[in-house]
Amino acid sequence: MADLHEIMHIEDDADIRQIARMSLELVGGFSVNQFEGGQPALDAAPSLKPDLILLDVMMPDMDGEETFHRLREIPGYAAVPIIFVTAKASRADFDRLREIGAAEVILKPFDPMSLPDQIREIWTRVIA
C-alpha cells in the first residue's frame, strides 16, 4: 500500500484552511498545499502530485463538484482520492457526492485532533 504524504486542500474559508493546516501538518505530519478556490488549485495542479485531495463543496465562483470534475481531466489526477468536506449534513448530499466519485465525505465542523486519523482510515480503505 502506498503511503499518504501530500494533501491538496481546497477551501475558501481562511479560518478553516488555517485549522486544517495545523491539524494535517502538526498532528498528522502531512505536507499540505492549500488553495482558496477551485481555479487556483486547477492552475497549480499540473505542477503538484498530491496523494489525496480535500475539497470543500460550497465555494464561490467554482463549487466543489465542478472543481472535482475539472481536476479529473488533468493528467495524473483521474485516480487521486478526493474527499469532500461539507456543512451539508443530509444523507442525500453525501450519497450524491459518493456517486460522482468521492472517496468519502467529511462533515464540517470537523475535529482537528481526529481529522488526520479520519483521513488515514479513508486512505487505507480506498487504497487497499
N, C-alpha and C positions, 0 to 999 in steps of 0.2 A: 504494500500500500504506500502511495506517495505521501510525503509529509506536507502539512499545511504551514506555509511560512508567510506568503504575500497575500494581503487582502486589499481589494479596492473597495472603498466605501463612498457611496454617492448619497448625499443628504443635504437638503437646502438649509436646514436649521443649524446655525453656527454652534449653539449650545449643545445640541445632540452630537454634532461632529466632535466637539471637544471631549464630551463624556465618553463617546465611543473610542476615540483615540487613546485616552488614558486607560480605558478598560482593556482594549485589544493589545496595546503595546506594553503597558506596565504590568497588568495582571496576566495577560495571555502570552506575552513575549512575541507577538506577531509584528511584522513590518506592515505599515498601513499607508496607502496612498488615498487621500481624501479629495473629493470634488464636491462643489456646491450645487451642481446640477448635471443633467444628462449631457448637454453639449460639451462642457469642459471635459467630462470623462471620456466621451467619444473622441474628442480631439487628441487626448493623451493616450488613449488605449493602444494604438499601434506600437508605441514605444515601451509598453509595460507588459508584464507576464504574470498577472495575478493568478493565484491558485483558486481563489474564491472571491465572489463579489457580494457585498451587502448593498442593497438597493432600496431606497425609500420609494414608496408608492406615490404619495401625493407631493408633487413638486410643481412650481410654476414653470411656464414655458414648455417643458417636455416632461411628461409624467413618467413614472417608473415603468409602466408597461411599454410605452414607446421606446424608452431607453433600452429596456430588455431586448426588444426585437431588433433594434439597431445594433446593439452590442453583438448579437448572434450573427450578424452579417460580416463582422470584422474577422479576418483570418486569425485563427488561433483561439477564438472566443466561443465557438459553437458548443464546446463541451465543458466550459468553465461553469462550475456550480454557482447559481445565483440564488441568494436568499433575499426575499423581500422583507422589508421592515415597514410595518404599518400601524396606524392607530385604529384602523377599521377592524372591528372585532367580530364581524359576522362570519359564520361558517361558510356562507355562500361566497364571500370575498376570498377567503382562504382557499376554498375549493377551486375557484376560477383561476387564481394565481398558480396553483399547482397544476391545473390543466394546461396552462400555456407553457409550462416547463420549469417552474420554480422548484428548486431543490427543497425548499421549506419556506415557511412564513413565520417571522418573529413579531410578536405584538409589542407595540410601544405603550407605556414606557417599559423598557427592558431593565433588568437588574444588572448594573455594570460589573458587579463582582462575579456573577454567574454567566455573563454573556460569552466569555471565551470558552467555557466548558460546553455551553449550549451549541456553539459553533463547531467545536471539535466533535461533539456527538453527531451532529448533522453531517459533517465531513466524513466521519467513519461510516455512516450509513450509506451515503451517496457514493463514496469511492470504493467501498468494499465489494 
